[in-house]
Every structure is written in structure tokens, then in C-alpha cells.
Amino acid sequence: MSSIPPASAHRQAKNAASGLGRLLREISGCRVCVDTPTGQPLPHEPRPVLRVRSSARVGVFGQAPGLRAHDAGLPFKDPSGVRLREWMGVDEQEFYDEDRIAFVPMGFCFPGYNEKGSDLPPRRECARTWRARLIKELPNLELVLLVGSYAQRWHLPEARRQSLTDVVRAWRETYEQSDFPRFIPLPHPSWRNSAWLKANPWFEVDVLPVVRSEVRRLIATASDPVAHDGGR
């Protein structure tokens, strides 16, 4: 049983929430990739796209928003989001319930396109500047879905030496050995990866039932209303 008196616990939760709120206001005004970039500057005005509250118990750590997500101001607001919701076993309302699910991409802004018309990698400045500070403000995360190789290489040292297929194939070892939160690596849900999914049927059979079961268990738990102020 906690030794913190109720009033003190309330104040601590409120302070944590306000700390997250201040940090999110800093992020919303970030111009690092334009004013002091590493390499070429961001080719458009920054628009950070993330959704977090300190009450969230499930995290989706992806790459960077695509153009549609950039325009909408919502993560995964595109066909890849439809597939990701199917993988997680949630509807759109649950998916965007920031009290329960936090979206923390490696790069908060749409990075632009390369000469072939594909999305550029997430901006390196973003994770270096914000990631450690932001994750410290999410103490209730119990499950984190590492969507794509960029998030996997940041959070799983072994992923830097392995292919995405090998990292995802070892999902159970990662899940069982990670402490708190637990990680499950996933491929990116882009429709460009349909061939990968067809070539690796074990992913749907072995991985997705655990993902759906854990996501459902965690979002079914009522979140702490005191912590809600942090994500506004």
C-alpha cells in the first residue's frame, strides 16, 4: 500500500500533468529542423503531430507522420492507420483516445519526400531534442508497439544489427524480457508492406492475437482523471 497521503498523491499527479503540458507547448513551437538543422532544413513549416497524456497505458512509437497525417494533424490518418487499428483490434474512437493510447513518433513532423516520391526518414534532430524528456512524462505506459525499424533501432539495441524481419520474428523474446513498459516490434502498416505480410504469415497468426489481447486489456482500464490535463 502506498504511504503517500491522498492529498499529496493528488498534488504529485497534478504537477506531473502540468509538466507534460509545458513540454507539449515547447514541442508545438519547435523549429530545430528549420532554424538549426542537421543537413538540409525541413522543406516546409513544422507541424508536430503527436498525441500524449500521462494517463496512457499503451504507446505507439512510429516513424514520422506522412503528408495526410501532417495535413490532418492526427497520427496515422491514412490507410496505414486503418491497418494499424485492425492489428490492434480497436476502432477509430479508441485509437485516438489519448487518455489511453499515446502516439510518439521518432520525428514529430512530416519529413518531406525524396527524389523517388517516398517519405524521407524521420528528422534526427527531433528524437535527440525531445524523446528522452517526453518519455519521462509517460510513467503509466505498460505496452509499447515499436512500429517500423526507426523506433526499433532507438529502443532495442539489438535491432541495429538485425533486419526488421529478424527483429519482429523475435517479438516474443523482446516482449517477455522487456521490463516496463513491454515492447512488441511491428512492421510498418503501410500498404507497401503487403508483400512482407504475405511472405510472413506467422506475424498474423502469432503476434497479432497477443497485441489485440494486451491492447484490449489495457485500454479497458479506466484512466486517472487527475492526469488528463497533461495532453491539452
C-alpha positions as a Python dict, from the first residue, in 0.01 Angstrom:
ca = {
    (1, 'M'): (0, 0, 0),
    (2, 'S'): (129, 350, -83),
    (3, 'S'): (246, 562, 208),
    (4, 'I'): (165, 888, 24),
    (5, 'P'): (-138, 1066, 173),
    (6, 'P'): (-423, 1120, -77),
    (7, 'A'): (-376, 1499, -91),
    (8, 'S'): (-4, 1463, -160),
    (9, 'A'): (-63, 1199, -427),
    (10, 'H'): (-317, 1430, -592),
    (11, 'R'): (-68, 1717, -596),
    (12, 'Q'): (206, 1496, -739),
    (13, 'A'): (-19, 1375, -1021),
    (14, 'K'): (-127, 1732, -1094),
    (15, 'N'): (235, 1851, -1105),
    (16, 'A'): (328, 1569, -1341),
    (17, 'A'): (40, 1659, -1570),
    (18, 'S'): (133, 2028, -1577),
    (19, 'G'): (495, 1932, -1654),
    (20, 'L'): (379, 1739, -1958),
    (21, 'G'): (162, 2029, -2063),
    (22, 'R'): (459, 2267, -2056),
    (23, 'L'): (669, 2023, -2254),
    (24, 'L'): (400, 1983, -2520),
    (25, 'R'): (379, 2359, -2557),
    (26, 'E'): (755, 2365, -2616),
    (27, 'I'): (726, 2091, -2876),
    (28, 'S'): (441, 2268, -3055),
    (29, 'G'): (670, 2566, -3116),
    (30, 'C'): (978, 2365, -3211),
    (31, 'R'): (1175, 2487, -3515),
    (32, 'V'): (1502, 2299, -3464),
    (33, 'C'): (1485, 2125, -3803),
    (34, 'V'): (1435, 2462, -3976),
    (35, 'D'): (1650, 2704, -3778),
    (36, 'T'): (1941, 2478, -3675),
    (37, 'P'): (1903, 2166, -3891),
    (38, 'T'): (2131, 1868, -3930),
    (39, 'G'): (2177, 1871, -4306),
    (40, 'Q'): (1905, 2019, -4524),
    (41, 'P'): (1629, 2203, -4337),
    (42, 'L'): (1272, 2076, -4325),
    (43, 'P'): (1120, 2175, -4663),
    (44, 'H'): (802, 2322, -4510),
    (45, 'E'): (678, 2480, -4191),
    (46, 'P'): (695, 2246, -3890),
    (47, 'R'): (374, 2093, -3763),
    (48, 'P'): (444, 1844, -3483),
    (49, 'V'): (195, 1556, -3487),
    (50, 'L'): (172, 1353, -3166),
    (51, 'R'): (-93, 1266, -2907),
    (52, 'V'): (4, 1205, -2546),
    (53, 'R'): (-136, 1221, -2197),
    (54, 'S'): (31, 1097, -1884),
    (55, 'S'): (-254, 850, -1823),
    (56, 'A'): (-186, 647, -2141),
    (57, 'R'): (-103, 281, -2083),
    (58, 'V'): (-43, 188, -2449),
    (59, 'G'): (218, 359, -2664),
    (60, 'V'): (251, 360, -3042),
    (61, 'F'): (608, 460, -3126),
    (62, 'G'): (631, 503, -3502),
    (63, 'Q'): (845, 681, -3760),
    (64, 'A'): (710, 1022, -3863),
    (65, 'P'): (373, 1147, -3988),
    (66, 'G'): (301, 1117, -4359),
    (67, 'L'): (156, 1400, -4563),
    (68, 'R'): (-206, 1308, -4483),
    (69, 'A'): (-132, 1294, -4111),
    (70, 'H'): (51, 1626, -4142),
    (71, 'D'): (-248, 1787, -4312),
    (72, 'A'): (-496, 1641, -4061),
    (73, 'G'): (-282, 1696, -3753),
    (74, 'L'): (-352, 1337, -3648),
    (75, 'P'): (-107, 1044, -3646),
    (76, 'F'): (-181, 760, -3887),
    (77, 'K'): (-468, 949, -4050),
    (78, 'D'): (-423, 747, -4368),
    (79, 'P'): (-468, 389, -4496),
    (80, 'S'): (-179, 268, -4279),
    (81, 'G'): (-381, 380, -3976),
    (82, 'V'): (-673, 164, -4088),
    (83, 'R'): (-446, -138, -4098),
    (84, 'L'): (-284, -50, -3764),
    (85, 'R'): (-627, -28, -3599),
    (86, 'E'): (-706, -374, -3735),
    (87, 'W'): (-380, -505, -3592),
    (88, 'M'): (-459, -352, -3252),
    (89, 'G'): (-825, -456, -3252),
    (90, 'V'): (-958, -105, -3185),
    (91, 'D'): (-1199, 129, -3360),
    (92, 'E'): (-1115, 484, -3462),
    (93, 'Q'): (-1256, 640, -3147),
    (94, 'E'): (-1050, 411, -2925),
    (95, 'F'): (-745, 460, -3145),
    (96, 'Y'): (-747, 837, -3090),
    (97, 'D'): (-840, 826, -2721),
    (98, 'E'): (-527, 999, -2592),
    (99, 'D'): (-620, 914, -2233),
    (100, 'R'): (-533, 554, -2315),
    (101, 'I'): (-312, 545, -2627),
    (102, 'A'): (-8, 769, -2677),
    (103, 'F'): (144, 834, -3020),
    (104, 'V'): (512, 928, -3001),
    (105, 'P'): (682, 909, -3343),
    (106, 'M'): (1057, 930, -3384),
    (107, 'G'): (1008, 1253, -3578),
    (108, 'F'): (711, 1473, -3497),
    (109, 'C'): (689, 1648, -3836),
    (110, 'F'): (633, 1518, -4188),
    (111, 'P'): (991, 1500, -4323),
    (112, 'G'): (907, 1553, -4692),
    (113, 'Y'): (972, 1333, -4994),
    (114, 'N'): (1288, 1206, -5160),
    (115, 'E'): (1352, 1217, -5534),
    (116, 'K'): (1157, 891, -5581),
    (117, 'G'): (848, 1024, -5407),
    (118, 'S'): (894, 819, -5088),
    (119, 'D'): (885, 970, -4740),
    (120, 'L'): (1224, 1081, -4610),
    (121, 'P'): (1347, 933, -4279),
    (122, 'P'): (1241, 1099, -3953),
    (123, 'R'): (1444, 1407, -3871),
    (124, 'R'): (1734, 1317, -3642),
    (125, 'E'): (1713, 1646, -3453),
    (126, 'C'): (1369, 1560, -3323),
    (127, 'A'): (1448, 1248, -3121),
    (128, 'R'): (1773, 1395, -2990),
    (129, 'T'): (1595, 1707, -2870),
    (130, 'W'): (1269, 1573, -2728),
    (131, 'R'): (1245, 1197, -2695),
    (132, 'A'): (1400, 1131, -2355),
    (133, 'R'): (1217, 1424, -2194),
    (134, 'L'): (881, 1323, -2337),
    (135, 'I'): (902, 956, -2244),
    (136, 'K'): (984, 1052, -1884),
    (137, 'E'): (644, 1222, -1874),
    (138, 'L'): (463, 897, -1964),
    (139, 'P'): (508, 687, -1649),
    (140, 'N'): (196, 474, -1698),
    (141, 'L'): (293, 308, -2025),
    (142, 'E'): (276, -70, -1992),
    (143, 'L'): (285, -176, -2357),
    (144, 'V'): (468, -3, -2642),
    (145, 'L'): (427, -104, -3005),
    (146, 'L'): (750, -26, -3191),
    (147, 'V'): (621, 38, -3542),
    (148, 'G'): (895, 21, -3802),
    (149, 'S'): (1273, -3, -3794),
    (150, 'Y'): (1350, 353, -3679),
    (151, 'A'): (1169, 314, -3347),
    (152, 'Q'): (1305, -37, -3305),
    (153, 'R'): (1666, 74, -3354),
    (154, 'W'): (1625, 350, -3099),
    (155, 'H'): (1466, 138, -2826),
    (156, 'L'): (1617, -206, -2897),
    (157, 'P'): (1997, -206, -2929),
    (158, 'E'): (1994, -547, -3098),
    (159, 'A'): (1775, -407, -3377),
    (160, 'R'): (2070, -201, -3502),
    (161, 'R'): (2240, -524, -3610),
    (162, 'Q'): (1938, -711, -3747),
    (163, 'S'): (1686, -688, -4027),
    (164, 'L'): (1331, -582, -3948),
    (165, 'T'): (1213, -936, -4021),
    (166, 'D'): (1453, -1081, -3765),
    (167, 'V'): (1356, -819, -3506),
    (168, 'V'): (983, -882, -3550),
    (169, 'R'): (1035, -1259, -3558),
    (170, 'A'): (1197, -1234, -3213),
    (171, 'W'): (899, -1041, -3079),
    (172, 'R'): (815, -1287, -2802),
    (173, 'E'): (1165, -1276, -2656),
    (174, 'T'): (1157, -896, -2668),
    (175, 'Y'): (813, -884, -2511),
    (176, 'E'): (894, -1124, -2230),
    (177, 'Q'): (1236, -980, -2149),
    (178, 'S'): (1146, -612, -2154),
    (179, 'D'): (1069, -483, -1809),
    (180, 'F'): (839, -179, -1802),
    (181, 'P'): (697, -97, -2043),
    (182, 'R'): (694, -413, -2251),
    (183, 'F'): (786, -377, -2618),
    (184, 'I'): (639, -553, -2920),
    (185, 'P'): (811, -475, -3253),
    (186, 'L'): (585, -449, -3559),
    (187, 'P'): (645, -379, -3927),
    (188, 'H'): (509, -53, -4056),
    (189, 'P'): (141, -97, -4152),
    (190, 'S'): (193, 76, -4487),
    (191, 'W'): (23, -96, -4778),
    (192, 'R'): (368, -108, -4937),
    (193, 'N'): (444, -384, -4686),
    (194, 'S'): (163, -610, -4809),
    (195, 'A'): (417, -836, -4979),
    (196, 'W'): (607, -870, -4649),
    (197, 'L'): (288, -969, -4467),
    (198, 'K'): (207, -1227, -4734),
    (199, 'A'): (558, -1373, -4709),
    (200, 'N'): (544, -1388, -4328),
    (201, 'P'): (205, -1539, -4231),
    (202, 'W'): (334, -1616, -3881),
    (203, 'F'): (300, -1246, -3800),
    (204, 'E'): (-78, -1253, -3819),
    (205, 'V'): (-104, -1593, -3651),
    (206, 'D'): (145, -1547, -3366),
    (207, 'V'): (189, -1176, -3299),
    (208, 'L'): (-143, -1004, -3361),
    (209, 'P'): (-353, -1209, -3115),
    (210, 'V'): (-118, -1103, -2833),
    (211, 'V'): (-122, -741, -2950),
    (212, 'R'): (-502, -733, -2958),
    (213, 'S'): (-540, -906, -2624),
    (214, 'E'): (-294, -678, -2445),
    (215, 'V'): (-426, -357, -2603),
    (216, 'R'): (-783, -451, -2513),
    (217, 'R'): (-686, -535, -2155),
    (218, 'L'): (-501, -208, -2104),
    (219, 'I'): (-745, 33, -2263),
    (220, 'A'): (-1037, -128, -2080),
    (221, 'T'): (-900, 1, -1750),
    (222, 'A'): (-1035, 341, -1652),
    (223, 'S'): (-764, 607, -1656),
    (224, 'D'): (-688, 854, -1378),
    (225, 'P'): (-883, 1178, -1436),
    (226, 'V'): (-625, 1379, -1243),
    (227, 'A'): (-364, 1314, -1510),
    (228, 'H'): (-578, 1428, -1803),
    (229, 'D'): (-467, 1791, -1804),
    (230, 'G'): (-124, 1698, -1938),
    (231, 'G'): (-216, 1644, -2301),
    (232, 'R'): (-414, 1957, -2374),
}
